[in-house]
Amino acid sequence: MLELVKEKVGTKIIGSWKLISWVYETEDGKEVDFYGNSPQGMLMYQDSGYMSVQIFKENRTPFKSVGLNTGTLEEKANSFSSFSAYYGKYREAEPGVFKHDVEGALLPNWLGTTETRYAKIEDDILVLSTPPMETDEGTKVFKVTWRKVA
């Protein structure tokens, strides 16, 4: 299910990355698009040790009102469930294993946590995978694929 990386990624991860895909693998090996087949997103790793990521579903439904603090409960729920973002410090704890110390996140429960990501870079493609995660639907491994743009 999870392919562990054994080589140091180091400074190759620094830069801006555009999302190619976000899938998860089920216990039986099936891959499922998490935000549909055309999600959008950006990931940035800076040489200062900070990272930031934003991912959203394609064709999100706009609010009827354009004010920042407006929207119906349904509009807000749809918006929340179709967007993911967090930022914080990062470090390569061991070859190919990155720790993201979350300082800010859309999901309040992530504040102050450390997210582990297994990184593999080949040419301009970065694949980040999670450790196996227990969900209501069973164990899943999330895999996010990015293309370097800067």
BADOKOL-344822 format. One record per residue: residue number from 1; x, y, z of N, C-alpha, C in turn. Coordinates in pm, whole numbers, always signed. Atoms other than C-alpha are relative to their C-alpha. Example, Ala and Ser with C-alpha at 12.3 -4.5 7.8 and 13.67 -1.06 7.14 Angstrom:
2
SITE   k     nu     nv     nw    cau    cav    caw     cu     cv     cw
SITE   1    +89   -119     +0  +1230   -450   +780    +90   +120     +0
SITE   2    -82   -119     -6  +1367   -106   +714    -77   +109    +73
END
This chain:
150
SITE   k     nu     nv     nw    cau    cav    caw     cu     cv     cw
SITE   1    +83   -120     +0     +0     +0     +0    +86   +125     +0
SITE   2    -81   -121    -14   +260   +260   +109   +144    -29    -40
SITE   3   -138    +15    +46   +592   +294    -73    +87    +98    +77
SITE   4    -86    -88    -79   +857   +427   +164   +118    +47    -82
SITE   5   -111    -61    +70  +1121   +662    +28   +124    -15    +88
SITE   6   -121    +21    -79  +1477   +590   +134   +111    +98    -36
SITE   7   -106    -96    +35  +1670   +873    -35    -39   +139    +47
SITE   8    +22   -135    -48  +1709  +1224    +96    -49    +88   -115
SITE   9    +57    -90   +100  +1497  +1477    -94    +70   +135     +8
SITE  10    -77   -123    -22  +1672  +1779    +58    -60   +122    -66
SITE  11    +43   -128    +57  +1656  +2110   -126    -80    -15   -129
SITE  12    +78    +19   +122  +1491  +1957   -437   -147    +32    +21
SITE  13   +141    -26    -28  +1156  +2011   -262    -32   +150     +2
SITE  14    +23   -145     -7  +1202  +2390   -240    -53    +51   -134
SITE  15    +60    -57   +119   +979  +2575   -485   -151     -1     +8
SITE  16   +146     -3    +12   +620  +2606   -605    -45   -117    -86
SITE  17    +48   +122    +63   +423  +2301   -709   -149    +14    -30
SITE  18   +140     -4    +39    +92  +2283   -900    -57   -141     +6
SITE  19    +63   +130    -22   -151  +2001   -820    -30    -72   -131
SITE  20    +38    +88   +111   -185  +1714  -1065   -118    -88    +43
SITE  21   +109    +87    -47   -399  +1475   -857     +7    -18   +150
SITE  22    +10    +34   -142   -519  +1390   -507    -89   -124     +8
SITE  23    +75   +125     -9   -622  +1028   -456    +26    -63   +136
SITE  24    -29    +85   -115   -652   +785   -172    -14   -144    -43
SITE  25     +2   +142    +26   -591   +414   -174    -73    -69   +115
SITE  26    +77    +73   -101   -837   +188     +8    +76   -125    +43
SITE  27    -63   +121    -51   -749   -125   +204    +12   -108   -107
SITE  28     -5   +102   +106   -825   -337   -104    +78    +46   -123
SITE  29    -86    -46   +107   -589   -131   -324    -65    +88   -105
SITE  30    +71    -84    +97   -852    +74   -508    +39   +147    +20
SITE  31    -30   -143     -7   -753   +436   -592   -126    +80    -31
SITE  32   +119    -83    +13  -1024   +700   -552    +42   +147     -4
SITE  33    -26   -144     +5  -1010  +1068   -657    -69    +65   +120
SITE  34    +58    -58   -122  -1059  +1259   -331    -87   +122    -28
SITE  35    +75   -121    +35  -1176  +1592   -480    -43     -3   -147
SITE  36    +36    +12   +140  -1291  +1461   -818   +123    -16    -87
SITE  37   -113    +28    +88  -1075  +1413  -1125    +78   +123    -45
SITE  38    -73   -121    +40   -966  +1778  -1171    +11   +102   +113
SITE  39    -17    -99   -108   -885  +1937   -834   +108   +100    -37
SITE  40    -99   -106    +22   -678  +2256   -826    +78    +20   +130
SITE  41    -73    -26   -122   -404  +2352   -585   +143    +44    -22
SITE  42   -140    -43     -1    -65  +2498   -502    +64    -43   +132
SITE  43    -82    +37   -114   +206  +2380   -266   +129    +77    -11
SITE  44   -125    -75     +1   +503  +2593   -169    +88    -41   +117
SITE  45   -103    +24   -101   +819  +2499    +17   +104   +109    -17
SITE  46   -100   -107     +5  +1052  +2788   +102   +128    -45    +68
SITE  47   -127    +34    -63  +1419  +2766   +189     +9    +53   +143
SITE  48     +6    -50   -139  +1327  +2953   +511    -52   -106    +96
SITE  49    +54   +106    -85  +1169  +2629   +638   -150     +5    +16
SITE  50   +146     -7     -4   +805  +2727   +583    -61    -64   -124
SITE  51    +76    +57   +110   +548  +2551   +366   -144    +45    +10
SITE  52   +141    -36     +5   +192  +2625   +258    -65    -82   -111
SITE  53    +72    +79   +100    -67  +2419    +71   -148    +39     +0
SITE  54   +143    -25    +20   -413  +2492    -70    -47    -92   -112
SITE  55    +58    +89   +100   -628  +2240   -259   -151    +20     +2
SITE  56   +146    -12     +5   -986  +2274   -381    -56    -76   -118
SITE  57    +72    +67   +108  -1242  +2095   -593    -21    +97   -115
SITE  58    +32    -80   +118  -1294  +2217   -946   -149    +34     +1
SITE  59   +140    -42    +15  -1617  +2408  -1017    -74    +12   +134
SITE  60    +66    -23   -128  -1696  +2505   -657   -118    +94    -21
SITE  61   +120    -83    +12  -2039  +2661   -615    +22   +134    +69
SITE  62    -18   -131    -63  -2014  +3037   -557   -117    +35    +92
SITE  63   +105    -52    -87  -2208  +3209   -280    -87    +96    -81
SITE  64    +89    -97    +66  -2509  +3417   -385    +45   +143    +31
SITE  65    -51   -130    -41  -2353  +3709   -195   +151     -3     -9
SITE  66   -145     -2    +16  -1994  +3823   -242    +76    +42   +125
SITE  67    -66    -43   -123  -1921  +3940   +114    +76   -113    +67
SITE  68    -84   +100    -64  -1648  +3760   +306    -73    -77   +111
SITE  69    +68    +65   -113  -1867  +3685   +610   -148    -25    -27
SITE  70   +138    +27    +36  -2188  +3611   +421    -13   -144    -45
SITE  71    +24   +136    +48  -2341  +3293   +284    -91    -75    +93
SITE  72    +89    +85    -79  -2600  +3046   +397    +82   -110    +65
SITE  73    -70   +112    -64  -2507  +2754   +622    +36   -107   -104
SITE  74    -27    +99   +104  -2533  +2525   +320   +117    +45    -89
SITE  75   -111    -51    +81  -2303  +2748   +112   +132    -13    +75
SITE  76   -122    +10    -80  -2050  +2760   +395    +45   -144    +16
SITE  77    -34   +142    -15  -2065  +2383   +447    +59    -54   -130
SITE  78    -54    +45   +129  -2011  +2320    +74   +139    +57    -23
SITE  79   -130    -64    +17  -1723  +2568    +69   +105    -68    +87
SITE  80    -93    +64    -93  -1558  +2410   +374    +38   -140    -47
SITE  81    -25   +139    +38  -1593  +2055   +239    +66    -14   -137
SITE  82    -62     +8   +132  -1443  +2144   -100   +134    +74     -5
SITE  83   -125    -75     -6  -1126  +2323    +18    +82    -52   +117
SITE  84    -89    +42   -107   -825  +2220   +223   +124    +88     -4
SITE  85   -118    -86     -4   -538  +2439   +340    +66     -6   +138
SITE  86    -74    -20   -125   -265  +2462   +601   +139    +51    -32
SITE  87   -138    -48    +16    +80  +2612   +656    +74    -20   +131
SITE  88    -84     +9   -119   +371  +2592   +896   +144    -30    -37
SITE  89   -140    +35    +20   +734  +2491   +939     +8   -145    -49
SITE  90    -23   +137    +44   +870  +2179   +770   +146    -37    +19
SITE  91   -136    +50    -10  +1175  +1961   +803     +2   -143    -56
SITE  92    -16   +138    +45  +1309  +1640   +649    +57    -78   +118
SITE  93    -37    +69   -123  +1316  +1422   +960    +95   -117    -25
SITE  94    -89   +106    +47  +1481  +1133   +778    -17     -5   -152
SITE  95     +8     -5   +146  +1543  +1066   +409   -141    -28    -54
SITE  96   +131    +13    +61  +1216  +1124   +223   -119    +14    +93
SITE  97   +109    -14    -97  +1011  +1178   +541     -4   +144    +50
SITE  98    +14   -140    -38   +886  +1532   +593   -101    +15   +113
SITE  99    +90    -35   -110   +727  +1670   +908    -46   +143    -23
SITE 100    +61   -133    +13   +489  +1966   +870    -57    +36   +137
SITE 101    +50    -48   -130   +439  +2149  +1201   -105   +107    -29
SITE 102   +111    -83    +43    +96  +2303  +1145    -19   +120    +93
SITE 103    +20   -125    -73    +68  +2669  +1253   -134    +64    -31
SITE 104   +130    -52    +41   -252  +2755  +1065    -65    -99    -94
SITE 105    +69    +99    +83   -520  +2541   +900   -148    +31     -9
SITE 106   +145    -10    +13   -873  +2541   +767    -67    -85   +107
SITE 107    +54    +91   -101   -942  +2247   +999    +62    +35   +136
SITE 108    -56    -43   -129   -901  +2379  +1357    +72   -111    +76
SITE 109    -60   +113    -71   -811  +2031  +1487   +146    -21    -38
SITE 110   -138    +20    +42   -483  +2044  +1292    +96    +99    +64
SITE 111    -88   -100    -60   -347  +2351  +1475    +87    -64   +106
SITE 112    -93    +54    -98    -36  +2255  +1668    +38   -146    -22
SITE 113    -35   +140    +26    -16  +1906  +1515   +119     -7    -96
SITE 114   -105    +26    +97   +262  +1755  +1309    -51   -103    -99
SITE 115    +44    +88   +108   +166  +1601   +974   +123    -64    -65
SITE 116   -110    +72    +64   +396  +1335   +829    -34    -23   -147
SITE 117    +17    +23   +143   +443  +1315   +451   +125    -71    -53
SITE 118   -108    +73    +65   +653  +1065   +254    +16    +59   -139
SITE 119    -24    -72   +125   +812  +1246    -42    +86    -80    -96
SITE 120    -78    +59   +107   +937  +1114   -372     +1   +101   -114
SITE 121    -14    -95   +110  +1071  +1347   -643    +73    -67   -115
SITE 122    -64    +47   +122  +1147  +1245   -998    -19   +108   -105
SITE 123     +1   -114    +93  +1238  +1523  -1243    -83   +113    +62
SITE 124    +81   -110    -53   +965  +1789  -1192   -128    -48    +66
SITE 125   +120    +57    -64   +711  +1556  -1024    +32    -35   +146
SITE 126     -9    +29   -143   +665  +1538   -647   -124    -78    +40
SITE 127   +111    +77    -55   +449  +1271   -485    +15     -1   +152
SITE 128     +5     +3   -146   +355  +1316   -119   -107    -99    +43
SITE 129    +94    +99    -51   +190  +1028    +65    -11    +13   +151
SITE 130    +21     -1   -144    +43  +1004   +413    +26   -139    +57
SITE 131     +3   +131    -63    +88   +726   +663   -144    -53    -11
SITE 132   +137    +51     +0   -215   +492   +670    -84    +72   +106
SITE 133    +88    -75    -89   -510   +680   +824   -129    -77    +21
SITE 134   +127    +64    -31   -808   +530  +1001   -113    +99    -26
SITE 135   +117    -83    +27  -1138   +671   +871   -125    -82    +29
SITE 136   +126    +71    -18  -1505   +582   +910    -20   -109   -106
SITE 137    +13    +95   +111  -1467   +392   +580   +116    -98     -6
SITE 138   -115    +89     +0  -1154   +198   +677   +130    +76    -14
SITE 139   -133    -59    +10   -782   +260   +641    +23    +53   -142
SITE 140    -30    -62   +128   -674   +497   +363   +140    +58     +3
SITE 141   -127    -69    +20   -341   +624   +231    -26   +105   -108
SITE 142    +21   -110    +95   -364   +964    +62   +130    +25    -76
SITE 143   -116    -26    +86   -132  +1041   -230    -30   +124    -84
SITE 144    +19   -126    +72    -96  +1392   -371   +119    +18    -94
SITE 145   -103    -12   +102    +96  +1445   -695     +4   +143    -52
SITE 146    -23   -140    +35   +245  +1782   -791   +102    +10   -113
SITE 147    -99    -33   +103   +437  +1935  -1087    +65   +133    +38
SITE 148    -72   -123    -38   +707  +2194  -1014    -22   +109   -106
SITE 149    +23   -111    +91   +626  +2535  -1164    +97   +115    +24
SITE 150    -99   -106    -28   +890  +2757  -1002    +94    -46   +111
END
